Amino acid sequence: MSAAYPFKPRQRYLGPDGLRLAAEAYEAALHAVNEDVCDLPPHRARRLIAQFVMRQALRGHRDPVELRVGAMDYLRREAG
């Protein structure tokens, strides 16, 4: 006998528009990174930017400018 469970697991995903906006924010943040100021290896900086953008986009943030600015602030904090 199968039991009916009212609990539905959260589905966290981005639709086509969300993915496009997240990609725009990621690309803009990459172009904004000044290699002279950022002491992190490039792969680490790219990963931190991607993590921030995806986390925020999955929380519902969709403004590419705010995502870019937030990603740059996050990168600065992590670079110490």
C-alpha positions in Angstrom: 0.0 0.0 0.0 1.4 3.3 -0.9 1.2 6.4 1.3 0.3 9.8 0.0 2.8 12.4 1.2 1.7 16.1 1.1 5.3 17.2 1.2 6.7 18.3 -2.1 10.5 18.7 -2.3 11.6 22.2 -3.4 12.5 22.4 -7.0 15.1 25.1 -7.4 15.7 25.8 -11.0 16.0 28.7 -13.4 13.8 29.0 -16.5 15.0 30.3 -19.8 14.7 34.0 -18.8 16.4 33.4 -15.4 19.3 31.6 -17.1 19.7 34.4 -19.6 19.8 37.0 -16.9 22.2 35.0 -14.8 24.5 34.5 -17.8 24.4 38.3 -18.6 25.3 39.1 -15.0 28.1 36.5 -15.0 29.6 37.8 -18.2 29.3 41.4 -17.1 31.1 40.6 -13.8 33.9 38.8 -15.6 34.4 41.8 -17.8 34.5 44.1 -14.7 37.3 42.1 -12.9 40.5 44.1 -12.9 43.3 41.5 -12.9 45.7 44.1 -11.4 43.4 44.4 -8.3 42.2 40.8 -8.0 45.0 38.6 -6.5 43.0 35.4 -6.9 43.8 32.9 -9.7 41.5 33.4 -12.6 39.7 30.1 -12.2 39.0 30.9 -8.5 37.6 34.3 -9.4 35.4 32.8 -12.1 34.1 30.2 -9.7 33.3 32.7 -6.9 31.4 34.9 -9.4 29.5 32.0 -10.7 28.6 30.7 -7.3 27.3 34.1 -6.2 25.3 34.8 -9.3 23.7 31.3 -9.2 22.9 31.5 -5.5 21.2 34.9 -5.9 19.4 34.0 -9.1 18.0 30.8 -7.5 16.7 33.0 -4.6 14.8 35.1 -7.1 17.1 38.0 -7.9 16.8 38.8 -11.6 18.4 42.2 -12.1 21.7 41.6 -14.0 23.2 44.9 -12.8 22.5 44.1 -9.1 23.8 40.6 -9.6 27.0 42.0 -11.2 27.6 44.5 -8.5 26.9 41.9 -5.8 29.2 39.5 -7.4 32.0 42.0 -7.5 31.5 42.9 -3.8 31.5 39.2 -3.0 34.7 38.7 -4.9 36.4 41.6 -3.1 35.4 40.2 0.3 36.6 36.7 -0.6 39.9 38.0 -2.0 40.5 39.7 1.4 
